[in-house]
Amino acid sequence: MSSRLVAGLLAVAAAAGVTAGALLESGLPAPATTWAFIVLGLVYPGLGWLLALRRPEVRYGWLLLAAALSLGLGVLAVGLIIRTGQTSGPVAALFAVFTVYYGLTWVFIPLLFPEGRLPSARWRPVAWVAGVAVGVHFAGIALLSGGGLSLSRLGPDNLIPVLAASLGQLVVVIAGLVVFVGLLVRWRRSRPAERGQYAWMVAGVAVNLVGSGLLTHFNFGGGQPVFGVFGVMAVLGALPVALAVSVVRHRLLDISVGVRGSRLHLVFDVRPTVGELLSSLGSELEDASEPVEQLGRLASAVRTGLGARWAAVTLADGTRLVSGREQGEAALTLPVGGGPGRIEAGPRNGGRFTEADRRFLEALAVPAALAIQSAGLATRLVNAQEAERRRIERNIHDGVQQQLVALIAGIELARATGGGPDTLAHLREQARQTLADLRELAAGIHPSALSQGGLVEAVEERCARLPVPTTVAADGELRSQRFPDEVEGAMYFTVSEAVANALKHAGATRIEVRLARAAGRLRATVADDGRGFDPRATGHRGLATLADRLDALGGGVELDSGPGKGTRMNAWVPVDA
């Protein structure tokens, strides 16, 4: 069952209990005081539902829902007792639930304010003692109500229930006073951005305690009816009103209420939940066409999600994108991707970052790592493409272009001097050499054999010209199969680079190449008997750029080598089954 559904069911049950119990007690038509009671009684379930819905990971909303449910069950029990006159059985247990409501409002709601956590470990004994006292108070009231016994008359029949109820209530009251003093201290020591929230909570607890005292005094026949009415309204409404003001004016748990647009629409301006942010961020990253745009959207999402003044995403190469105006040191930093990439968040707009904020940022680690990895890969590919473009430009300028210039000059000279057969033969040979060089250059860009005959034929043609014995083995059905251009090109140039490395760096005397397709992957293996090397010390040599190219296709490259034992390269890309 989802947290949204549970929060909704608890809120509806609490609201139904308050409404039904109040109307059972007063009857219909109900007086204005009953409707006022119902309205105040609905604030707790409404606030609890909102906080639990928007911040299910924060326990404070669930605490308010527990208080709301205990209030609703207690009010329903009073209404049933008045209407039926029955105080035993389930009705007695329902009536005793009132003790839970008092324990939560006197002790736990102010103690765990505002994030549902203890202010420090020193408050743990207070919480345990208060929890046990609430249980003892509940048991005493349930026994008294179920047996039709009176709390005011002490006798042998009700000695234990009266002592349990009295002792439990006394301990809860003392714990509530201790918590109130602690709340005052926390208010005085709080930061300016949090002081408004604490001030309203202090006021709410104070009014609640005064109202409880007046209600107790009235119930024992020591006051005017107005004291009872004020006591009920204070006990019922002081804390939820204080919490509601904290939401509206001071962004309790980053929730605020405001008016937007030309019309008066009540809106909830809430920091997105982790699920909402991941969902929207995934769509935004897919829509972003450029890696830089992806990182910018990621930084903006972090800033919005945490309510930070600024947020930054840094790549492994030092590229850094910032959302907002970067001022001050980073308050939160999260390394992502298992490397030097990281996410940073500046100071929060209000208050300090909490443990929930840290978990919130950690939830972004996976999509952030993917975005950073994608941006880094795209940057390397762009750099590799630029380097290749410059290489081709340099080869054309220094090679074919100079040969063509020389050929044109020779032709002009021959025409001017009436060159003989020897001159024409020389020019013809020069033209043939230029054509051969041009074809070699074109083969380095995209060999014609690859376009016409496929991967196996292109690899065989490439290896046929090598100065050392080279064997090419391929699965029988692979020779007639064709793959997308980007797949064939990536695998061909990977094999070519591995073969070139074996000749230039390894001093190989024999090379074996194998092409295969299995388990949805197209594989290429190049093995040589050269001197070998330590891959950890030298990396992938010239294969680094091609490894990025394969990585962009969902594949990869693995090197198995060592000094004196040759080298084996395994490259693969996924292909359709």
C-alpha positions in Angstrom: 0.0 0.0 0.0 1.5 3.4 -1.0 2.2 6.1 1.5 -0.2 8.4 -0.4 -3.1 6.0 0.1 -2.2 5.3 3.8 -2.0 9.1 4.5 -5.3 9.6 2.8 -7.1 6.8 4.7 -5.7 8.1 8.1 -6.8 11.7 7.3 -10.3 10.6 6.2 -10.7 8.3 9.2 -9.7 11.1 11.6 -11.9 13.7 9.9 -14.9 11.3 9.9 -14.4 10.5 13.6 -14.3 14.2 14.6 -17.3 15.1 12.5 -19.5 12.1 13.5 -18.6 12.3 17.2 -19.3 16.0 17.4 -22.7 15.7 15.6 -23.6 12.7 17.7 -22.9 14.7 20.9 -24.9 17.8 19.8 -27.5 16.4 17.5 -28.9 18.1 14.4 -29.3 20.9 13.8 -25.9 21.5 15.3 -25.1 24.8 17.1 -22.3 27.1 15.9 -19.9 25.9 18.6 -20.2 22.4 17.2 -19.3 23.5 13.7 -16.4 25.5 15.1 -15.2 22.4 16.9 -15.4 20.4 13.7 -13.6 23.0 11.7 -10.7 23.1 14.2 -10.7 19.3 14.4 -10.1 19.1 10.7 -6.9 21.1 10.8 -4.9 18.2 12.3 -5.8 15.6 9.6 -5.5 18.2 6.8 -2.0 19.3 7.9 -0.9 15.7 8.6 -2.1 14.6 5.2 -0.3 17.4 3.4 3.0 16.9 5.1 2.8 13.1 4.8 1.8 13.4 1.1 4.5 15.8 0.1 7.3 14.6 2.5 6.6 11.0 3.2 10.2 10.5 4.3 9.8 13.1 7.1 8.0 11.5 10.1 6.4 14.7 11.4 3.4 14.5 9.0 2.7 10.9 10.2 3.0 12.1 13.8 0.3 14.7 13.1 -1.9 12.0 11.4 -1.5 9.8 14.5 -2.7 12.8 16.7 -5.5 13.5 14.4 -6.7 9.8 14.4 -6.5 9.6 18.2 -8.5 12.8 18.4 -11.1 11.5 16.0 -11.5 8.2 17.8 -11.8 9.9 21.1 -14.4 12.4 19.9 -16.4 9.5 18.3 -16.3 7.6 21.6 -17.7 10.7 23.5 -20.5 10.9 20.9 -21.4 7.2 21.2 -21.3 7.4 25.0 -23.7 10.3 25.0 -26.1 8.7 22.5 -26.0 5.1 23.8 -25.0 5.5 27.4 -22.6 2.5 27.0 -19.1 2.8 28.4 -17.8 -0.8 28.2 -16.2 -2.8 25.5 -14.9 -1.1 22.3 -16.4 2.3 23.4 -14.2 2.3 26.5 -11.1 1.6 24.4 -12.0 4.4 22.0 -12.6 6.8 24.8 -9.1 5.9 26.3 -7.5 6.8 23.0 -7.9 10.5 24.1 -4.9 9.8 26.4 -2.8 9.2 23.3 -3.9 12.5 21.8 -2.9 14.4 24.9 0.4 12.6 25.1 1.2 13.4 21.5 0.2 17.1 21.8 1.8 17.7 25.2 5.0 15.9 24.5 5.8 14.5 21.1 4.5 17.1 18.7 6.6 19.9 20.3 9.5 17.6 21.1 9.9 16.3 17.5 9.3 19.6 15.9 9.9 20.3 13.0 11.3 17.2 11.3 10.0 14.3 13.4 13.4 13.8 15.1 14.7 14.3 18.6 16.7 17.5 19.0 19.5 15.4 20.4 20.2 12.0 22.0 19.8 13.6 25.4 16.1 13.7 24.9 15.8 10.0 24.3 15.0 9.1 28.0 12.3 11.8 28.1 10.7 10.3 25.0 10.8 6.8 26.4 9.5 7.8 29.8 6.7 9.8 28.2 5.8 7.0 25.9 5.5 4.5 28.8 3.5 7.0 30.8 1.0 7.5 27.9 0.6 3.7 27.8 0.0 3.5 31.5 -2.5 6.4 31.3 -4.3 4.7 28.4 -4.6 1.4 30.3 -5.9 3.1 33.5 -8.6 5.1 31.7 -9.6 2.0 29.6 -10.0 -0.1 32.7 -11.9 2.6 34.5 -14.2 3.3 31.6 -14.8 -0.4 30.8 -15.7 -1.2 34.5 -18.0 1.8 34.9 -15.7 3.0 37.8 -15.1 6.7 38.7 -11.7 8.4 38.7 -12.7 10.7 41.6 -13.7 7.9 44.0 -10.8 5.8 45.3 -11.7 2.3 46.5 -10.5 -1.2 46.5 -12.3 -2.0 43.2 -10.6 0.8 41.2 -7.4 1.3 43.1 -5.0 0.0 40.4 -6.8 1.7 37.5 -7.0 5.1 39.3 -3.3 5.0 40.4 -2.3 4.0 36.8 -4.3 6.7 35.2 -3.2 9.4 37.7 0.4 8.4 37.7 0.5 8.2 33.9 -1.1 11.6 33.5 1.2 13.2 36.1 4.3 11.9 34.3 3.0 13.0 30.9 2.3 16.5 32.3 5.8 16.8 33.8 7.3 15.6 30.6 5.3 18.1 28.7 6.6 20.9 30.9 10.2 19.7 30.4 9.7 19.6 26.7 8.2 23.1 26.7 11.2 24.5 28.5 13.4 22.7 26.0 11.4 24.3 23.2 12.0 27.7 24.6 15.7 27.1 24.7 15.7 25.8 21.1 13.7 28.9 20.1 16.3 31.3 21.7 19.2 29.4 20.0 17.6 28.9 16.6 18.8 30.6 13.5 16.9 33.7 12.2 15.3 31.8 9.4 14.0 29.2 11.8 13.0 31.5 14.6 9.6 32.3 13.2 8.6 28.6 13.1 9.8 28.0 16.7 8.0 31.1 17.9 4.7 29.9 16.7 5.2 26.5 18.1 6.1 28.0 21.5 3.0 30.0 21.4 0.9 27.0 20.4 2.2 24.8 23.2 1.8 27.6 25.7 -1.9 28.1 24.8 -2.4 24.4 24.7 -1.1 23.9 28.2 -3.2 26.8 29.5 -6.2 25.5 27.8 -5.6 22.0 29.3 -5.4 23.6 32.8 -8.7 25.5 32.3 -10.4 22.4 30.9 -9.3 20.3 33.9 -10.4 23.0 36.3 -13.8 23.2 34.6 -14.3 19.5 34.5 -13.9 19.3 38.3 -16.5 22.0 38.8 -14.3 24.8 39.5 -15.1 27.3 36.8 -17.5 29.1 34.5 -18.7 27.4 31.2 -16.7 29.9 29.2 -13.6 28.4 30.7 -14.6 25.0 29.4 -15.3 26.3 25.9 -12.0 28.2 25.8 -10.2 25.2 27.2 -11.6 22.9 24.5 -10.8 25.3 21.7 -7.3 25.9 23.0 -6.5 22.2 23.4 -8.0 21.4 20.0 -6.8 24.3 17.9 -3.7 25.9 19.4 -1.1 23.5 18.0 -2.6 22.9 14.5 -3.1 26.7 14.1 0.5 27.3 15.0 1.6 24.6 12.6 -0.6 26.1 9.8 0.9 29.5 10.3 4.4 28.0 10.2 3.5 26.5 6.8 1.9 29.6 5.4 4.4 32.2 6.7 7.6 30.4 7.5 7.8 27.5 4.9 7.6 24.7 7.5 9.3 21.6 5.8 9.7 23.8 2.7 5.9 24.0 2.2 4.3 27.4 1.6 0.9 28.6 0.6 0.3 31.7 -1.5 -1.7 33.4 -4.1 -0.7 33.4 -7.8 -1.9 34.9 -11.0 -4.5 37.5 -11.7 -7.2 35.5 -9.9 -7.1 34.5 -6.3 -6.1 30.8 -6.5 -4.9 29.0 -3.4 -1.8 27.1 -4.4 0.6 24.9 -2.5 4.2 25.8 -3.5 6.0 22.7 -2.4 9.5 21.5 -3.0 9.2 18.5 -5.4 9.5 15.0 -3.9 12.4 12.7 -4.9 10.1 10.7 -7.1 8.7 13.8 -8.8 12.1 15.3 -9.4 13.6 12.1 -10.8 10.6 11.7 -13.2 10.8 15.3 -14.5 14.6 15.2 -14.6 14.6 12.1 -16.7 12.4 13.7 -19.2 14.4 16.9 -19.2 17.7 15.1 -19.8 16.2 13.2 -22.7 14.9 16.4 -24.2 18.2 18.2 -23.9 20.1 17.9 -27.2 23.5 19.1 -25.9 25.6 17.7 -23.0 26.1 21.2 -21.6 22.3 21.7 -21.6 21.9 18.4 -19.7 24.3 19.4 -17.0 22.6 22.8 -16.8 19.2 21.2 -16.2 20.7 18.8 -13.7 22.3 21.7 -11.7 19.0 23.6 -11.9 17.1 20.5 -10.6 19.4 20.2 -7.7 19.1 23.8 -6.8 15.3 23.7 -7.0 15.0 20.4 -5.1 17.2 21.5 -2.2 16.1 25.1 -2.1 19.8 26.1 -2.4 21.1 29.5 -3.4 23.2 27.8 -6.1 24.1 24.4 -7.3 27.0 23.2 -9.5 27.8 20.1 -11.5 31.5 19.4 -12.2 32.9 17.0 -14.8 36.1 15.0 -14.5 38.0 17.3 -16.8 37.1 20.3 -14.7 34.1 21.6 -16.8 31.7 23.2 -14.3 28.1 24.4 -14.8 26.5 26.5 -12.1 22.8 27.3 -11.6 22.2 30.5 -9.6 24.8 32.9 -8.4 27.7 31.1 -6.7 28.4 32.7 -3.4 29.9 31.1 -0.3 31.3 27.6 0.2 29.4 24.5 -0.9 27.2 23.2 2.0 26.6 19.8 0.4 28.9 17.9 -1.9 28.2 14.5 -3.5 30.9 12.7 -5.6 29.2 10.8 -8.5 30.2 8.3 -11.1 33.1 6.8 -9.1 35.4 9.5 -10.3 36.2 13.2 -9.9 32.8 14.3 -11.1 30.6 15.8 -8.3 27.5 17.8 -7.5 27.7 20.8 -5.1 24.9 22.7 -3.4 25.5 26.2 -1.9 23.9 27.4 1.3 20.2 26.9 1.7 17.8 29.8 1.2 16.4 29.3 4.7 17.8 27.2 7.6 20.3 24.4 7.4 20.4 21.2 5.3 19.0 18.2 7.1 19.6 14.5 6.8 16.5 14.3 4.6 18.2 16.8 2.2 21.3 14.6 2.1 19.2 11.6 1.2 17.4 13.7 -1.4 20.8 14.6 -3.0 22.0 11.0 -2.9 18.8 9.9 -4.7 20.0 12.0 -7.6 23.4 10.2 -7.8 22.4 7.6 -10.4 20.8 10.0 -13.0 23.5 12.6 -12.2 26.3 10.0 -12.8 24.6 9.1 -16.1 24.3 12.7 -17.2 27.9 13.5 -16.2 29.2 10.3 -17.9 27.2 11.2 -21.0 28.5 14.7 -21.1 32.1 13.6 -20.6 31.8 10.9 -23.3 30.3 13.5 -25.7 33.1 15.9 -24.9 35.7 13.2 -25.6 34.0 12.2 -28.9 33.9 15.8 -30.0 37.6 16.3 -29.2 38.4 13.0 -31.0 36.4 14.1 -34.1 38.2 17.4 -34.1 41.5 15.7 -33.8 40.6 13.4 -36.7 39.5 16.3 -38.8 42.8 18.1 -38.2 44.7 14.9 -39.1 42.8 14.4 -42.4 43.3 18.1 -43.2 47.0 17.8 -42.5 47.3 14.7 -44.6 45.5 16.3 -47.5 47.6 19.5 -47.2 50.9 17.8 -46.8 50.3 14.9 -49.1 47.7 14.8 -51.9 47.4 18.6 -52.2 51.2 19.0 -52.7 51.3 16.2 -55.2 48.4 17.7 -57.2 50.2 21.1 -57.2 53.3 19.4 -58.5 51.4 17.5 -61.1 49.7 20.7 -62.4 53.0 22.5 -62.5 54.5 19.6 -64.5 51.6 19.6 -66.9 52.0 23.3 -67.5 55.7 23.0 -68.0 55.2 20.1 -70.5 52.7 22.1 -72.4 55.0 25.2 -72.5 58.1 23.2 -73.6 56.5 20.5 -75.6 57.4 17.7 -73.3 58.3 14.4 -74.9 57.3 10.8 -74.1 59.6 10.6 -71.1 58.0 13.7 -69.5 54.5 12.4 -70.2 55.4 9.0 -68.7 56.7 10.7 -65.6 53.5 12.8 -65.3 51.4 9.7 -65.8 53.2 7.8 -63.0 52.9 10.9 -60.8 49.1 11.0 -61.4 48.8 7.3 -60.6 50.7 7.7 -57.3 48.5 10.7 -56.4 45.4 8.6 -57.1 46.8 5.7 -54.9 47.5 8.1 -52.1 44.0 9.6 -52.4 42.5 6.1 -52.2 44.6 5.3 -49.2 43.4 8.5 -47.5 39.8 7.7 -48.3 40.2 4.2 -47.0 41.4 5.7 -43.7 38.1 7.7 -43.5 35.8 5.0 -44.7 37.1 2.1 -46.8 35.1 1.3 -49.9 35.3 -2.5 -49.1 33.4 -1.8 -45.9 30.6 -0.1 -47.7 30.4 -2.6 -50.5 31.4 -6.0 -49.0 30.7 -5.6 -45.3 32.8 -5.9 -42.1 34.5 -9.3 -42.8 35.6 -8.4 -46.3 36.9 -5.0 -45.2 38.9 -6.6 -42.3 40.3 -9.3 -44.6 41.4 -6.6 -47.1 43.0 -4.6 -44.3 45.0 -7.6 -43.0 46.0 -8.8 -46.4 48.4 -5.9 -46.7 50.2 -6.4 -43.4 53.9 -7.3 -43.4 53.5 -10.1 -40.9 51.5 -13.4 -41.2 47.9 -12.5 -40.2 44.9 -14.8 -40.1 41.3 -13.7 -40.1 38.6 -16.1 -38.9 34.9 -15.3 -39.0 31.7 -17.2 -38.3 30.3 -18.6 -41.6 27.0 -16.7 -41.5 28.7 -13.4 -40.4 30.2 -12.9 -43.9 26.8 -12.4 -45.5 25.3 -10.2 -42.7 25.3 -6.5 -42.6 25.0 -4.1 -39.7 24.4 -0.4 -39.2 27.1 1.8 -40.6 28.1 3.1 -37.2 28.5 -0.4 -35.9 30.6 -1.7 -38.8 32.7 1.5 -38.8 33.4 1.3 -35.1 34.4 -2.4 -35.2 36.5 -2.0 -38.4 38.6 0.9 -37.1 38.9 -0.8 -33.7 40.4 -3.8 -35.4 42.6 -1.6 -37.6 43.9 0.3 -34.6 44.7 -2.9 -32.7 46.5 -4.4 -35.6 48.5 -1.1 -36.0 49.4 -1.2 -32.4 50.6 -4.8 -32.7 53.0 -3.8 -35.5 54.2 -0.4 -34.2 54.5 -1.0 -30.5 54.5 -4.8 -29.8 56.9 -6.0 -32.5 54.5 -8.9 -33.3 55.5 -11.6 -35.7 52.0 -13.1 -36.0 48.5 -11.7 -35.6 45.2 -13.4 -35.3 41.8 -11.7 -35.9 38.5 -13.3 -35.1 35.0 -11.9 -35.8 31.9 -13.6 -34.2 28.3 -12.9 -33.3 26.8 -14.4 -30.2 24.3 -13.6 -27.4 23.2 -10.4 -29.1 26.7 -9.0 -29.5 29.1 -8.5 -32.4 32.6 -9.3 -31.2 36.1 -8.7 -32.6 39.2 -10.3 -31.1 42.8 -9.3 -32.1 45.7 -11.4 -30.6 49.4 -11.0 -31.2 52.6 -12.6 -30.0 54.4 -9.3 -29.3 56.2 -8.1 -26.3 53.0 -7.1 -24.4 52.6 -4.3 -21.9 50.9 -3.4 -18.6 47.4 -2.0 -19.5 47.2 -0.3 -16.1 50.3 1.7 -16.8 49.8 2.7 -20.4 46.0 2.7 -20.8 44.4 1.7 -24.1 47.0 3.4 -26.2 45.4 4.6 -29.5 42.2 2.6 -28.6 41.0 5.3 -26.1 39.1 7.3 -28.7 37.6 4.1 -30.2 36.6 2.9 -26.8 34.6 6.0 -26.4 33.0 5.4 -29.8 32.1 1.9 -28.8 30.8 3.1 -25.4 28.5 5.5 -27.2 27.0 2.5 -29.0 26.6 0.5 -25.8 29.7 -1.6 -26.2 33.2 -1.7 -24.9 36.9 -2.7 -25.2 38.9 -5.0 -22.9 42.6 -5.5 -23.1 44.4 -8.6 -21.7 48.2 -8.2 -21.8 51.4 -8.3 -19.8 55.1 -7.9 -20.4 56.3 -10.8 -22.5 53.0 -12.6 -23.1 51.5 -10.7 -26.1 48.2 -8.8 -26.2 44.6 -9.8 -26.7 42.0 -7.1 -27.4 38.3 -8.0 -27.1 35.8 -5.4 -28.5 32.0 -5.8 -28.7 28.9 -3.9 -29.5 25.2 -5.0 -29.0 23.4 -5.9 -32.2 19.8 -6.9 -32.8 19.1 -10.6 -32.3 
